Amino acid sequence: MKYLQEEGSKSDEEDRKSSLEAMEKTNVDLELWKESSENLFNNVLVKRKTGKQLFCLPKREGAEFSSVAKIADEDVKRFSRTRRQKDVVLPSSINATNLQKLFLRNCSRVVELPAIENATNLQVLDLHNCSSLLELPPSIVSATNLKKLDISGCSQLKCFPEISTNIEILNLIETAIKEVPLSIMSWSRLSYFEMSYFESLNEFPHALDIITDLVLIREDIQEIPPWVKGMSRSGVLRLYDCKNLVSLPQLSDNLEYIVADNCQSLERLGCSFNNREIHLIFPNCFNLNQEARDLIMHTSTDGYAIFSGTQVPACFNHRATSGDYLKIKLKESPLPTSLRFKACIMLVKVNEETSNDDSLTVVAIDIVDKQNDLEVLCTPSSRCINAPLTEHIYTFEVKAEEVTSTELVFEFTTLISNWKIAECGLLQILEVPSC
């Protein structure tokens, strides 16, 4: 392998080792850099400059890009590069007949992409957060089998991408794209279309029938425009840092996720939720009034809900204020074959200094027949909670089936060691009182 030598630079062998070490330390995917392939490359890897590295894609003279992917592993048909705050130098073109997936995430200094020639087998192109990228190469339209394009966070992109009409997943969140072509109506395979809100979006009524995930980030609005309710395919509405938003209107019953994160002025929810699949996610919305909290808490759903709070609400008549274990005595006679409960938990971090990944935790739910010491069938048996928070209340429904005892023990256990249950509560779903 050859390297560019600068005055006073190290030997080829030393430079090779330190270059690979630098790539490891900066999270460059080494998928293509196995030792078995080192001698097969004959071009530049790394050029040192004061205070930074300049990374180049490996390349062989006269070789197609697909052969480069095969050098590391005969079965590899994916090329992945992830960079942060580094200069990335790409070849002027990629002849990639067999390339299926190309990931180039968080490359904030990439201004343009190489021409992607003959990429007829390319299925995934992920350019998330390439914030300096100005345009996509025109040759991308030749990727006729492209199924997923993610250009979210490419904040300089202004033109709607010219891509194959066979696309299935399209993510345009946090781009500068302010138009949606009418031709998108004929893209019959497009099943998931994420887009950021902009004021004139309602001027593209065909888009309102296509968008499945609408995102509002730091928008200076006090209320959601009424046309949002008419978005017939939208299953997700996400609101981030909309600090002047005061209320939510009645929304589409098609919604399965409503996320309002750090909407500090949000007080009222002038709506009802009739979709059993709904997830009501309201983290860091500290000004919600009691009526809104009651609505979130008591909406009947197969999903889960979250809102801020410092203790289990009083309406949960079975409560444990210091642990994850609850014993309840049932009064029904005779017992029904199944019972439904609204469960409530609060989480606490075990060690604030630990470096565990806080992006997810899993809460296991176990029910035991105390009289017969038998495990009771529980649905669901666990709940995944994304981005867990302290001083927040999580509620979800639990169904106990084939109940034969009037005494049941419920136990909630976190499966991620960095979190544990601080408080929990249960309310049997008969008639739900107001907290």
C-alpha positions as CSV (number, residue, x, y, z in Angstrom):
1,M,0.0,0.0,0.0
2,K,1.4,3.4,-0.9
3,Y,1.0,6.6,1.1
4,L,1.5,10.3,0.4
5,Q,4.8,11.2,2.1
6,E,5.3,14.7,3.5
7,E,8.7,16.1,4.5
8,G,9.7,14.5,7.8
9,S,7.0,11.8,7.7
10,K,7.3,8.3,9.0
11,S,8.2,5.2,7.0
12,D,5.5,3.4,5.0
13,E,5.1,0.7,7.6
14,E,4.9,3.1,10.5
15,D,2.6,5.3,8.6
16,R,0.4,2.4,7.7
17,K,0.0,1.3,11.4
18,S,-0.6,4.8,12.7
19,S,-3.1,5.5,10.0
20,L,-5.1,2.5,10.8
21,E,-4.9,3.3,14.5
22,A,-6.2,6.8,13.7
23,M,-9.1,5.4,11.8
24,E,-10.0,3.1,14.8
25,K,-9.8,6.0,17.3
26,T,-12.1,8.2,15.2
27,N,-14.8,5.6,14.5
28,V,-14.1,5.0,10.8
29,D,-15.7,1.7,9.8
30,L,-12.9,-0.7,9.1
31,E,-15.1,-3.1,7.3
32,L,-12.9,-2.9,4.2
33,W,-9.5,-2.8,6.0
34,K,-8.8,-6.3,7.0
35,E,-5.1,-7.3,7.2
36,S,-5.6,-9.9,4.4
37,S,-6.3,-7.2,1.9
38,E,-3.6,-4.6,2.9
39,N,-1.2,-5.4,0.0
40,L,-4.0,-5.3,-2.6
41,F,-4.5,-1.6,-2.4
42,N,-2.1,0.7,-4.3
43,N,-3.4,4.2,-3.6
44,V,-3.7,6.8,-0.9
45,L,-5.0,6.1,2.6
46,V,-4.1,9.0,4.8
47,K,-2.4,12.3,4.5
48,R,-1.5,14.1,7.7
49,K,-2.0,17.7,8.4
50,T,-1.5,19.7,11.5
51,G,-4.4,19.0,13.9
52,K,-6.5,16.8,11.6
53,Q,-6.5,13.8,9.3
54,L,-7.7,13.7,5.7
55,F,-9.3,10.4,4.9
56,C,-9.6,9.0,1.4
57,L,-11.6,6.1,0.1
58,P,-9.4,3.1,-0.9
59,K,-9.1,2.7,-4.6
60,R,-7.3,0.4,-7.1
61,E,-6.3,1.6,-10.6
62,G,-8.8,0.6,-13.1
63,A,-11.0,-1.3,-10.6
64,E,-14.6,-0.9,-10.1
65,F,-15.8,0.3,-6.6
66,S,-17.6,-3.1,-6.2
67,S,-14.2,-4.9,-6.4
68,V,-12.9,-2.7,-3.6
69,A,-15.8,-3.9,-1.4
70,K,-14.9,-7.4,-2.2
71,I,-11.3,-7.1,-1.3
72,A,-12.1,-7.1,2.4
73,D,-14.6,-9.9,2.3
74,E,-15.9,-11.7,-0.8
75,D,-19.4,-11.5,0.5
76,V,-19.3,-7.8,1.4
77,K,-21.5,-5.7,-0.8
78,R,-21.8,-2.8,1.5
79,F,-19.5,0.2,2.0
80,S,-19.9,2.2,5.2
81,R,-18.1,5.3,6.4
82,T,-19.0,7.4,9.4
83,R,-17.1,10.6,10.1
84,R,-17.4,13.5,12.5
85,Q,-15.7,16.9,12.1
86,K,-13.1,15.5,9.6
87,D,-12.3,16.3,5.9
88,V,-13.5,13.4,3.7
89,V,-12.1,13.1,0.2
90,L,-14.1,11.0,-2.1
91,P,-13.2,9.7,-5.6
92,S,-14.7,11.7,-8.5
93,S,-16.8,8.7,-9.5
94,I,-17.9,5.3,-8.2
95,N,-18.5,2.5,-10.6
96,A,-20.4,0.2,-8.3
97,T,-22.3,-2.4,-10.2
98,N,-22.7,-4.7,-7.2
99,L,-22.9,-2.1,-4.4
100,Q,-26.1,-2.5,-2.4
101,K,-25.7,-0.2,0.6
102,L,-23.8,3.0,1.0
103,F,-23.7,4.7,4.4
104,L,-22.0,8.1,4.7
105,R,-23.4,9.6,7.9
106,N,-22.4,12.7,9.9
107,C,-19.9,13.8,7.2
108,S,-20.4,17.4,7.9
109,R,-17.7,18.6,5.5
110,V,-18.8,16.7,2.4
111,V,-20.0,19.3,-0.1
112,E,-20.6,17.0,-3.1
113,L,-20.8,13.3,-3.8
114,P,-19.0,11.4,-6.6
115,A,-21.0,10.4,-9.6
116,I,-22.5,7.0,-8.8
117,E,-22.3,5.1,-12.1
118,N,-24.0,1.8,-12.9
119,A,-25.4,1.5,-9.4
120,T,-28.3,-0.6,-10.5
121,N,-28.1,-2.8,-7.4
122,L,-27.9,0.1,-4.9
123,Q,-30.8,-0.3,-2.4
124,V,-29.9,1.9,0.5
125,L,-28.2,5.4,0.4
126,D,-27.8,6.9,3.9
127,L,-26.5,10.5,4.0
128,H,-27.9,11.4,7.4
129,N,-26.5,14.7,8.7
130,C,-24.2,15.5,5.9
131,S,-24.9,19.1,6.7
132,S,-22.7,20.8,4.0
133,L,-23.9,18.6,1.1
134,L,-25.3,20.9,-1.6
135,E,-26.8,18.5,-4.1
136,L,-27.1,14.9,-5.0
137,P,-25.4,13.7,-8.2
138,P,-27.7,13.5,-11.2
139,S,-26.5,9.9,-11.8
140,I,-28.4,8.8,-8.7
141,V,-31.5,8.5,-10.9
142,S,-29.8,5.5,-12.5
143,A,-30.1,3.6,-9.2
144,T,-33.3,2.0,-10.3
145,N,-33.5,-0.5,-7.4
146,L,-33.0,2.2,-4.7
147,K,-35.4,1.4,-1.9
148,K,-34.3,3.8,0.9
149,L,-32.9,7.3,0.7
150,D,-32.1,9.1,4.0
151,I,-30.9,12.7,3.6
152,S,-32.2,13.9,7.0
153,G,-30.1,16.6,8.4
154,C,-28.7,17.6,5.0
155,S,-29.7,21.2,5.8
156,Q,-28.2,22.7,2.6
157,L,-30.2,20.5,0.2
158,K,-32.9,22.6,-1.4
159,C,-34.1,20.5,-4.4
160,F,-36.3,17.5,-4.1
161,P,-34.2,14.6,-5.1
162,E,-34.5,13.1,-8.6
163,I,-34.6,9.4,-7.8
164,S,-36.1,6.2,-9.0
165,T,-39.9,6.0,-8.6
166,N,-39.4,2.6,-7.0
167,I,-38.3,4.2,-3.7
168,E,-40.0,2.8,-0.6
169,I,-38.5,4.9,2.2
170,L,-37.7,8.6,1.9
171,N,-36.5,10.8,4.7
172,L,-36.2,14.5,4.1
173,I,-36.3,15.8,7.7
174,E,-34.2,18.9,8.4
175,T,-33.5,19.7,4.8
176,A,-34.1,23.0,3.0
177,I,-36.5,21.3,0.6
178,K,-39.7,23.3,0.4
179,E,-41.5,21.6,-2.5
180,V,-43.0,18.3,-3.3
181,P,-43.4,17.4,-7.0
182,L,-46.8,16.2,-8.2
183,S,-45.2,13.1,-9.7
184,I,-44.8,11.6,-6.2
185,M,-48.4,10.6,-6.4
186,S,-47.4,7.9,-8.9
187,W,-44.7,6.4,-6.7
188,S,-46.8,3.4,-5.8
189,R,-44.1,1.7,-3.6
190,L,-43.5,4.7,-1.4
191,S,-44.6,3.5,2.0
192,Y,-42.7,5.7,4.4
193,F,-42.2,9.4,3.7
194,E,-40.7,11.7,6.5
195,M,-40.7,15.4,6.0
196,S,-40.2,18.6,8.0
197,Y,-43.1,21.1,8.4
198,F,-42.9,24.4,6.5
199,E,-45.5,27.1,6.3
200,S,-46.5,26.6,2.7
201,L,-46.7,22.8,2.9
202,N,-50.5,23.0,2.6
203,E,-49.9,24.4,-0.9
204,F,-48.9,20.9,-2.0
205,P,-52.2,19.0,-1.2
206,H,-50.9,15.9,-2.9
207,A,-48.0,15.8,-0.3
208,L,-50.5,15.8,2.5
209,D,-51.9,12.5,1.2
210,I,-48.4,11.0,1.0
211,I,-46.4,12.1,4.1
212,T,-46.4,9.4,6.8
213,D,-44.2,11.2,9.4
214,L,-44.4,15.0,9.9
215,V,-41.7,16.7,12.1
216,L,-41.7,20.2,13.5
217,I,-38.4,21.3,15.0
218,R,-38.0,24.7,16.8
219,E,-41.0,26.1,14.9
220,D,-42.3,29.4,16.2
221,I,-46.0,28.5,16.3
222,Q,-48.6,28.6,19.0
223,E,-50.9,26.0,17.6
224,I,-50.8,23.3,14.9
225,P,-52.4,24.4,11.6
226,P,-55.8,22.7,11.1
227,W,-54.8,21.2,7.8
228,V,-52.5,18.8,9.7
229,K,-55.6,16.9,10.8
230,G,-56.4,16.1,7.1
231,M,-53.1,14.3,6.5
232,S,-54.7,11.0,5.7
233,R,-51.6,8.7,5.8
234,S,-49.7,10.4,8.6
235,G,-49.0,8.0,11.4
236,V,-46.4,10.0,13.3
237,L,-46.4,13.6,14.4
238,R,-43.2,14.8,16.1
239,L,-42.8,18.2,17.8
240,Y,-39.3,19.1,19.1
241,D,-38.4,22.3,21.0
242,C,-41.6,24.2,19.8
243,K,-41.3,26.5,22.8
244,N,-44.3,28.7,21.9
245,L,-46.7,25.9,21.2
246,V,-49.6,26.2,23.7
247,S,-52.2,23.7,22.6
248,L,-52.8,20.7,20.3
249,P,-56.1,20.6,18.3
250,Q,-58.0,17.5,17.3
251,L,-55.7,15.3,15.3
252,S,-56.1,12.5,12.8
253,D,-57.2,9.1,14.3
254,N,-54.6,7.5,12.0
255,L,-51.8,8.7,14.3
256,E,-49.9,6.0,16.1
257,Y,-47.3,8.2,17.6
258,I,-47.5,11.8,19.0
259,V,-44.2,13.0,20.3
260,A,-44.0,16.5,21.9
261,D,-40.5,16.9,23.4
262,N,-39.4,20.0,25.3
263,C,-42.5,22.0,24.2
264,Q,-42.2,24.2,27.3
265,S,-45.4,26.2,26.8
266,L,-47.6,23.3,25.9
267,E,-50.6,23.4,28.3
268,R,-53.7,22.0,26.6
269,L,-54.7,19.0,24.6
270,G,-58.0,19.9,22.8
271,C,-58.4,16.5,21.4
272,S,-59.2,12.9,22.0
273,F,-57.4,9.8,20.9
274,N,-59.4,7.0,19.4
275,N,-56.6,4.8,17.9
276,R,-55.8,1.8,20.1
277,E,-52.3,1.8,18.7
278,I,-51.5,5.3,19.9
279,H,-48.3,6.2,21.8
280,L,-48.5,9.5,23.7
281,I,-44.9,10.8,24.3
282,F,-44.7,14.1,26.1
283,P,-41.3,14.3,27.7
284,N,-40.1,17.6,29.2
285,C,-43.5,19.3,28.7
286,F,-43.7,20.6,32.3
287,N,-46.6,23.0,31.9
288,L,-49.3,20.5,30.9
289,N,-52.5,21.1,32.8
290,Q,-54.2,18.4,34.9
291,E,-56.8,17.8,32.2
292,A,-54.2,17.1,29.6
293,R,-52.3,14.8,32.0
294,D,-55.6,12.9,32.8
295,L,-56.2,12.5,29.0
296,I,-52.7,11.1,28.4
297,M,-52.9,8.8,31.4
298,H,-56.4,7.4,30.9
299,T,-56.4,7.0,27.1
300,S,-57.0,3.4,26.4
301,T,-54.2,2.2,24.2
302,D,-52.0,-0.8,23.4
303,G,-49.0,1.6,23.3
304,Y,-47.5,3.6,26.2
305,A,-47.6,7.1,27.4
306,I,-45.1,9.4,29.1
307,F,-45.4,12.8,30.8
308,S,-43.6,14.6,33.5
309,G,-44.3,13.9,37.2
310,T,-42.6,13.5,40.6
311,Q,-44.8,10.7,42.0
312,V,-47.3,8.0,41.1
313,P,-50.7,9.7,40.7
314,A,-53.3,9.1,43.5
315,C,-55.8,7.5,41.2
316,F,-53.5,4.4,41.1
317,N,-55.1,2.8,44.2
318,H,-52.4,0.2,44.4
319,R,-49.0,1.9,44.8
320,A,-45.5,1.1,45.9
321,T,-43.6,4.2,46.6
322,S,-40.2,2.6,47.1
323,G,-39.8,-0.4,44.8
324,D,-41.0,-2.6,41.9
325,Y,-43.3,-5.0,43.8
326,L,-47.1,-4.8,44.2
327,K,-49.5,-7.2,45.9
328,I,-53.2,-6.7,45.2
329,K,-56.4,-8.4,46.4
330,L,-59.3,-8.7,43.9
331,K,-62.9,-8.3,44.9
332,E,-64.7,-9.8,41.9
333,S,-66.7,-12.9,42.5
334,P,-66.7,-14.9,40.4
335,L,-63.4,-14.0,38.8
336,P,-63.4,-13.1,35.1
337,T,-61.1,-15.1,32.9
338,S,-59.0,-12.1,32.1
339,L,-58.4,-8.7,33.9
340,R,-57.0,-5.4,32.6
341,F,-54.9,-3.0,34.5
342,K,-53.4,0.4,33.9
343,A,-49.8,0.3,35.1
344,C,-47.7,3.2,36.1
345,I,-43.9,3.2,36.7
346,M,-41.3,5.8,37.5
347,L,-37.6,5.2,36.7
348,V,-34.5,6.2,38.6
349,K,-30.9,6.0,37.4
350,V,-28.7,3.7,39.5
351,N,-25.5,5.5,38.9
352,E,-25.4,8.9,37.3
353,E,-21.7,8.5,36.5
354,T,-22.0,5.3,34.5
355,S,-21.5,5.5,30.8
356,N,-24.2,3.0,29.8
357,D,-26.3,3.7,26.8
358,D,-29.4,5.5,27.9
359,S,-31.2,5.3,24.6
360,L,-33.3,2.4,25.6
361,T,-34.5,0.3,28.6
362,V,-36.8,-2.7,28.8
363,V,-39.3,-3.2,31.6
364,A,-40.2,-6.8,32.2
365,I,-43.7,-7.5,33.8
366,D,-44.4,-10.6,35.8
367,I,-47.6,-11.6,37.6
368,V,-47.8,-14.4,40.1
369,D,-50.8,-16.2,41.6
370,K,-50.0,-15.7,45.3
371,Q,-52.3,-18.4,46.6
372,N,-51.2,-21.2,44.2
373,D,-47.6,-19.9,43.6
374,L,-48.2,-20.0,39.8
375,E,-47.1,-17.6,37.1
376,V,-50.0,-15.8,35.4
377,L,-50.0,-15.2,31.7
378,C,-49.3,-11.5,31.2
379,T,-49.8,-9.5,28.0
380,P,-47.5,-7.7,27.2
381,S,-44.7,-9.4,29.2
382,S,-42.3,-6.4,28.6
383,R,-42.2,-2.8,27.5
384,C,-39.4,-1.1,25.6
385,I,-38.9,2.5,26.7
386,N,-36.9,4.8,24.4
387,A,-34.7,7.5,26.0
388,P,-35.8,6.8,29.6
389,L,-36.1,9.8,31.9
390,T,-36.2,10.4,35.6
391,E,-39.1,12.5,37.1
392,H,-41.4,11.2,34.4
393,I,-44.4,8.9,34.6
394,Y,-44.8,6.0,32.2
395,T,-48.2,4.3,31.9
396,F,-49.3,1.3,29.9
397,E,-52.0,-1.4,30.0
398,V,-51.4,-4.9,31.2
399,K,-53.7,-7.9,30.7
400,A,-53.7,-10.8,33.2
401,E,-55.2,-14.0,31.6
402,E,-56.5,-17.2,33.1
403,V,-56.7,-15.7,36.6
404,T,-57.8,-18.2,39.3
405,S,-56.8,-16.4,42.5
406,T,-58.0,-13.2,44.2
407,E,-54.4,-12.4,45.3
408,L,-51.9,-11.4,42.6
409,V,-48.4,-10.1,42.8
410,F,-47.1,-7.8,40.1
411,E,-43.3,-7.2,39.6
412,F,-41.8,-4.7,37.3
413,T,-38.1,-5.2,36.5
414,T,-35.7,-3.2,34.3
415,L,-33.5,-5.3,32.1
416,I,-30.9,-2.5,31.7
417,S,-28.7,-2.4,34.9
418,N,-28.3,1.4,34.8
419,W,-32.0,1.9,35.6
420,K,-34.4,0.6,38.2
421,I,-38.0,1.1,39.2
422,A,-38.4,3.9,41.7
423,E,-42.2,3.7,42.2
424,C,-45.0,1.8,40.6
425,G,-48.8,1.7,40.7
426,L,-51.8,-0.2,39.4
427,L,-55.4,0.6,38.6
428,Q,-57.8,-2.1,37.6
429,I,-59.7,-1.0,34.5
430,L,-63.3,-1.1,35.4
431,E,-64.3,2.5,35.6
432,V,-61.4,4.9,35.5
433,P,-61.8,7.6,38.0
434,S,-60.2,11.1,37.7
435,C,-56.9,11.7,39.5
